[in-house]
Amino acid sequence: MSIWELPKEPQFYNWESPITKIYGDIHNEIVRQDEENCTFAIEQAIGYRVDKDELIKALQYDRNQYDKGYNDGRKEIFVEELKKIKEEIEKLEYDDFDCNLVLPAWKVYDIIDKYIAELKGE
């Protein structure tokens, strides 16, 4: 076995190096200090105090508003596409089909209308 391969014995897999833990703690402290330093620099540069928690709340709210708008737009486009499909179905000639084997057009229209109304929130 080379030095780069993991040992085959399972007892070695539960062992955790203490260096990783120490490094993780140091890294978290450095990140926290960087955040505080950045916040302090911003406060000095613009002359306003920045409340980190409130800023995070505002950004999360903005993100939720973006997602809501995106989903509303996606629904709107989907409704438009369903309307186009319905128009195409309405143009079809049903004289060439055996009506006993085909779903009546009015049922298809009702199904599509039901889904359009659902997506619109009606």
Number of C-alpha atoms within 10 A of each C-alpha: 7 6 6 6 7 11 12 9 7 9 8 10 10 7 8 9 8 9 9 10 11 11 11 12 12 12 12 12 12 12 12 12 12 12 13 13 12 12 16 14 12 14 14 11 9 9 9 10 11 13 10 12 9 10 11 11 11 12 12 12 12 12 12 12 12 12 12 12 12 12 12 14 12 11 15 15 12 14 20 12 13 16 16 12 13 18 12 10 14 14 8 10 8 13 7 7 9 9 11 7 7 9 10 11 15 10 10 14 16 12 12 17 16 13 14 20 11 11 14 12 7 8
